[in-house]
Amino acid sequence: MAGTVARGGIDATDGTTPPALPRSGASPGGTPPHQQPGPDRPGLLQRIRRWKPRQWGLELVLLVYAAYDGSRLLVHGKESVAREHGELLLRTERHLHAEPEHWLNRLFSEHAWLGVPADFIYASLHYAITPLVLFWMFRSRRAHYAYARTWLVLATALGLVGFVFFPTAPPRLLSDPDGFLDVMAQHAHVGWWGGSGSAPEGLGAMTNDFAAFPSLHFGWALWCGLLIHRHARRRWVRVLGLLYPALILVVVMGTANHYLLDCVAGGAVVLLGRLLTGPLQRLAARVRRLVSRKPNAPVPDYPVTAGASATATEITVGNRAQIGAQRGPSE
């Protein structure tokens, strides 16, 4: 077979010359490289169409929100029980000599320069910072995003259990002798919220006013702060991550929306959610492997023909002969 290949690249069997390969940088059609069309970059609309909610895991977030919305229906008609639970928390704090809500609420209600900023913080940061941190983890810390998302969902789900089985009225909805003032209702004329909570005016019916225990305002802030402190590169950003939950702690008590024990419970569900996230992810990964496991590929039941084997042998020997002819006898 070696004799079938000539040194000059002409096939000795038919005398034809193989086509020359294009020069480096030239296209097969002869178009200069600078005139060749580049790969089409997808536009904004195309990227939106290709985007899949599963990348974010939004189905989990929507499920948790639906559960929160349903919890409002489950506590309907239990307002008196929710107020009794609030009184129980206050009595427990008095017994422990840990009752900062009263003096913080008095401070915020008597000084508008403290109360108004606190109202804006309570009505906005809770709904803005949490999704922003989640989006930041998705874009910049993709390797840790699934862990952070699962952690948030677990902590929120644990909080929903408290909302359903221990409905609690916030301090602002207790009886007058308790001495709490609704700071947000006091300054409702300067903001977008109504007099019944942090929701925009007219949408107060969409909130669960008796979901004070545990405080997910503080719990979500703690989740944000721990992630920022763990994954931010700049030191001052990490410091802000630690200060953010401390700020929310003061705001939720000063505006009479939560008790100190609410915040302790909110922090507890976040820490418990973190402890459960790792084992749950490992369990989910094991289940996915079991579900996606495929049986071994079957061996083909047809024999390899002698003709096919001979053809493969000829191709291999021919390639070796061509390489030897190109190198020449001196090599």
VMD Tcl script that draws the C-alpha trace (Angstrom):
set ca {
  {0.00 0.00 0.00}
  {2.91 2.33 0.54}
  {3.49 2.43 -3.18}
  {0.16 4.03 -3.87}
  {1.28 7.39 -2.45}
  {3.78 9.60 -4.32}
  {6.20 11.99 -2.66}
  {4.78 15.11 -4.36}
  {1.28 14.51 -3.04}
  {-0.08 13.05 -6.37}
  {-2.11 9.91 -6.09}
  {-0.31 7.37 -8.27}
  {-3.44 5.38 -8.88}
  {-5.38 8.02 -10.83}
  {-2.89 10.88 -11.31}
  {-5.07 13.48 -9.62}
  {-3.76 16.12 -7.27}
  {-5.54 16.56 -3.94}
  {-7.00 20.00 -3.36}
  {-4.74 22.43 -1.55}
  {-5.70 23.37 1.99}
  {-6.59 27.04 2.61}
  {-3.95 29.25 4.18}
  {-4.15 30.02 7.85}
  {-6.61 32.84 8.51}
  {-8.46 32.46 5.19}
  {-11.93 31.06 4.91}
  {-12.73 28.14 2.61}
  {-14.76 30.43 0.37}
  {-11.95 32.96 -0.01}
  {-13.54 35.67 2.11}
  {-10.97 37.75 4.03}
  {-11.08 37.22 7.79}
  {-12.10 40.81 8.52}
  {-15.14 40.46 6.24}
  {-16.33 37.15 7.66}
  {-19.51 37.43 9.70}
  {-18.88 36.83 13.38}
  {-21.06 34.70 15.60}
  {-24.46 36.19 16.18}
  {-24.71 37.62 19.66}
  {-28.19 37.15 21.10}
  {-30.08 40.33 21.70}
  {-31.90 41.24 24.89}
  {-35.20 39.71 23.78}
  {-33.49 36.49 22.73}
  {-31.72 36.22 26.06}
  {-35.02 36.78 27.87}
  {-36.63 34.02 25.81}
  {-33.75 31.63 26.57}
  {-33.77 32.43 30.27}
  {-35.21 29.67 32.38}
  {-36.72 30.29 35.82}
  {-35.17 27.00 36.97}
  {-31.77 28.70 36.90}
  {-32.95 30.89 39.73}
  {-35.11 28.27 41.40}
  {-37.99 30.73 41.34}
  {-40.49 27.92 41.70}
  {-39.27 27.49 45.29}
  {-39.54 31.20 46.02}
  {-43.04 31.38 44.54}
  {-44.09 28.34 46.52}
  {-42.93 29.95 49.75}
  {-44.75 33.18 48.91}
  {-47.93 31.22 48.16}
  {-47.59 29.49 51.53}
  {-47.18 32.87 53.25}
  {-50.26 34.16 51.47}
  {-52.18 31.10 52.60}
  {-51.06 31.55 56.19}
  {-53.04 34.80 56.28}
  {-56.20 32.80 55.60}
  {-55.39 30.21 58.25}
  {-55.10 32.79 61.05}
  {-58.28 34.59 60.04}
  {-60.61 34.77 63.00}
  {-57.84 34.17 65.55}
  {-57.16 37.83 66.34}
  {-57.90 37.40 70.05}
  {-55.54 34.41 70.25}
  {-52.84 36.41 68.43}
  {-53.15 39.24 70.96}
  {-52.91 36.78 73.84}
  {-49.70 35.45 72.36}
  {-48.35 38.98 72.11}
  {-49.15 39.62 75.77}
  {-47.44 36.36 76.65}
  {-44.25 37.47 74.93}
  {-44.30 40.79 76.77}
  {-44.78 39.09 80.13}
  {-41.91 36.73 79.36}
  {-39.63 39.66 78.48}
  {-40.57 41.47 81.69}
  {-39.74 38.35 83.64}
  {-36.35 38.21 81.90}
  {-35.82 41.98 82.39}
  {-35.33 42.29 78.63}
  {-37.95 44.68 77.30}
  {-36.37 47.32 75.03}
  {-39.48 47.76 72.86}
  {-41.15 50.37 75.05}
  {-38.35 52.90 75.28}
  {-37.36 52.40 71.62}
  {-40.96 52.93 70.53}
  {-41.25 56.02 72.69}
  {-37.99 57.37 71.23}
  {-39.12 56.81 67.63}
  {-42.61 58.17 68.16}
  {-41.44 61.36 69.89}
  {-38.70 62.21 67.38}
  {-39.72 62.32 63.74}
  {-36.11 62.55 62.59}
  {-35.77 58.98 63.91}
  {-39.26 57.68 63.22}
  {-39.58 58.70 59.57}
  {-36.27 57.14 58.40}
  {-37.13 54.02 60.41}
  {-40.48 53.81 58.62}
  {-38.82 53.99 55.21}
  {-36.26 51.38 56.23}
  {-38.96 49.00 57.48}
  {-41.16 49.47 54.41}
  {-38.41 49.15 51.78}
  {-35.16 47.41 52.72}
  {-36.84 44.16 53.70}
  {-38.28 43.87 50.18}
  {-35.24 45.25 48.32}
  {-32.05 44.02 50.00}
  {-33.05 40.36 50.21}
  {-33.70 39.84 46.45}
  {-30.66 41.97 45.62}
  {-28.42 39.75 47.73}
  {-29.97 36.69 46.11}
  {-29.34 38.16 42.64}
  {-25.76 39.08 43.63}
  {-25.12 35.52 44.71}
  {-26.56 34.26 41.41}
  {-24.40 36.54 39.26}
  {-21.16 36.83 41.21}
  {-21.03 33.82 43.54}
  {-22.69 31.21 41.35}
  {-20.99 28.29 43.12}
  {-22.70 29.27 46.40}
  {-26.03 30.41 44.97}
  {-27.91 27.12 45.35}
  {-26.82 26.87 48.99}
  {-27.92 30.45 49.73}
  {-31.28 30.00 47.99}
  {-32.04 26.72 49.76}
  {-31.02 28.27 53.07}
  {-33.41 31.19 52.56}
  {-36.29 28.94 51.54}
  {-35.79 26.64 54.54}
  {-35.61 29.53 57.00}
  {-38.74 31.09 55.52}
  {-40.59 27.77 55.61}
  {-39.71 27.40 59.29}
  {-41.01 30.89 59.87}
  {-44.29 30.01 58.19}
  {-44.74 27.20 60.70}
  {-44.58 29.79 63.45}
  {-47.04 32.07 61.65}
  {-49.60 29.28 61.37}
  {-49.28 27.59 64.76}
  {-48.36 30.60 66.90}
  {-50.13 33.66 65.40}
  {-48.93 36.72 67.25}
  {-50.11 40.31 67.16}
  {-47.29 42.89 66.94}
  {-46.93 45.45 69.73}
  {-48.70 48.14 67.69}
  {-51.91 46.04 67.64}
  {-52.07 45.36 71.37}
  {-54.46 47.15 73.71}
  {-53.81 50.79 74.65}
  {-52.64 50.11 78.25}
  {-49.53 48.49 76.82}
  {-48.49 51.94 75.65}
  {-47.24 51.20 72.11}
  {-47.71 53.67 69.26}
  {-47.88 52.69 65.59}
  {-45.03 54.83 64.26}
  {-45.74 53.93 60.63}
  {-49.37 55.00 60.95}
  {-48.16 58.17 62.67}
  {-46.08 59.11 59.61}
  {-48.20 57.49 56.88}
  {-48.72 60.88 55.22}
  {-45.04 61.09 54.24}
  {-44.70 57.61 52.75}
  {-46.38 55.15 50.40}
  {-47.53 52.79 53.13}
  {-50.99 52.83 54.60}
  {-52.03 53.10 58.20}
  {-52.34 49.33 58.66}
  {-48.79 48.15 57.98}
  {-45.82 48.36 55.66}
  {-47.77 47.45 52.52}
  {-48.60 50.23 50.04}
  {-51.78 52.13 50.75}
  {-54.81 50.09 49.73}
  {-52.94 46.75 49.83}
  {-52.97 46.22 53.57}
  {-55.34 43.25 53.18}
  {-52.56 41.35 51.38}
  {-50.36 41.25 54.49}
  {-50.59 39.00 57.52}
  {-50.74 41.38 60.47}
  {-50.46 38.50 62.93}
  {-47.22 37.06 61.56}
  {-44.99 38.68 64.16}
  {-43.47 35.47 65.52}
  {-40.83 34.78 64.36}
  {-39.58 38.02 62.85}
  {-38.59 37.31 59.26}
  {-37.73 40.99 58.93}
  {-34.81 40.32 61.25}
  {-34.30 36.76 60.00}
  {-33.91 37.78 56.36}
  {-31.66 40.66 57.41}
  {-29.46 38.21 59.31}
  {-29.36 35.93 56.24}
  {-28.27 38.90 54.09}
  {-25.69 40.06 56.59}
  {-24.06 36.67 56.99}
  {-23.81 36.14 53.23}
  {-22.40 39.63 52.63}
  {-19.87 39.21 55.43}
  {-18.86 35.79 54.11}
  {-18.63 36.48 50.37}
  {-17.91 40.20 49.93}
  {-14.30 41.05 49.04}
  {-14.08 44.59 50.44}
  {-13.76 44.97 54.17}
  {-16.14 47.91 54.45}
  {-18.83 45.91 52.63}
  {-18.37 43.05 55.08}
  {-18.75 45.50 57.95}
  {-21.98 46.79 56.42}
  {-23.17 43.21 56.22}
  {-22.83 42.90 59.99}
  {-24.43 46.29 60.69}
  {-27.49 45.64 58.51}
  {-29.22 43.08 60.79}
  {-28.39 45.23 63.83}
  {-30.12 48.18 62.14}
  {-33.20 46.11 61.32}
  {-33.30 44.82 64.90}
  {-33.61 48.37 66.24}
  {-36.07 49.48 63.54}
  {-38.57 46.63 63.94}
  {-38.79 47.20 67.69}
  {-38.79 51.00 67.51}
  {-41.70 51.01 65.05}
  {-43.64 48.59 67.32}
  {-43.79 45.87 64.68}
  {-41.89 43.17 66.59}
  {-40.82 42.07 70.04}
  {-37.31 41.23 71.11}
  {-38.29 37.56 71.39}
  {-39.64 37.73 67.83}
  {-36.20 38.71 66.62}
  {-34.53 36.00 68.69}
  {-36.88 33.46 67.10}
  {-36.19 34.92 63.64}
  {-32.48 34.49 64.14}
  {-33.04 30.96 65.42}
  {-34.95 29.83 62.31}
  {-32.21 31.28 60.09}
  {-29.47 29.43 61.97}
  {-31.56 26.25 62.00}
  {-32.15 26.63 58.27}
  {-28.41 26.87 57.75}
  {-27.83 23.66 59.71}
  {-30.42 21.84 57.60}
  {-29.31 23.16 54.21}
  {-26.21 21.01 53.80}
  {-27.87 17.67 54.65}
  {-30.90 18.54 52.50}
  {-28.71 19.37 49.50}
  {-26.78 16.13 49.87}
  {-30.03 14.19 50.09}
  {-31.40 15.94 47.00}
  {-28.20 15.22 45.06}
  {-28.39 11.54 46.03}
  {-32.01 11.35 44.89}
  {-31.15 13.01 41.57}
  {-28.36 10.51 40.96}
  {-30.69 7.61 41.65}
  {-33.37 8.99 39.36}
  {-31.00 9.84 36.50}
  {-29.03 6.58 36.68}
  {-29.27 4.70 33.37}
  {-28.66 0.99 32.74}
  {-25.48 -0.04 30.94}
  {-25.61 0.37 27.20}
  {-26.54 -2.95 25.53}
  {-23.91 -4.75 23.43}
  {-24.89 -4.72 19.74}
  {-26.26 -8.07 18.65}
  {-24.87 -7.83 15.13}
  {-21.30 -9.02 14.25}
  {-18.62 -6.80 12.81}
  {-18.21 -7.86 9.20}
  {-14.87 -8.87 7.74}
  {-15.20 -6.17 5.08}
  {-15.55 -3.43 7.65}
  {-12.54 -4.73 9.58}
  {-10.43 -4.91 6.41}
  {-11.41 -1.39 5.42}
  {-10.35 -0.02 8.80}
  {-7.02 -1.86 8.53}
  {-6.37 -0.49 5.06}
  {-7.09 3.09 6.21}
  {-4.67 2.75 9.10}
  {-1.88 1.25 6.98}
  {-2.46 3.83 4.27}
  {-2.12 6.71 6.73}
  {1.14 5.33 8.04}
  {2.49 4.89 4.48}
  {1.57 8.48 3.59}
  {3.38 9.85 6.65}
  {6.47 7.82 5.77}
  {6.45 9.05 2.15}
  {6.20 12.70 3.27}
  {9.15 12.34 5.64}
  {11.43 10.88 2.92}
  {14.20 8.25 3.09}
  {16.72 10.53 4.84}
  {14.47 10.73 7.87}
}
mol new
graphics top color blue
foreach p $ca { graphics top sphere $p radius 0.5 }
foreach p [lrange $ca 0 end-1] q [lrange $ca 1 end] { graphics top cylinder $p $q radius 0.2 }
display resetview
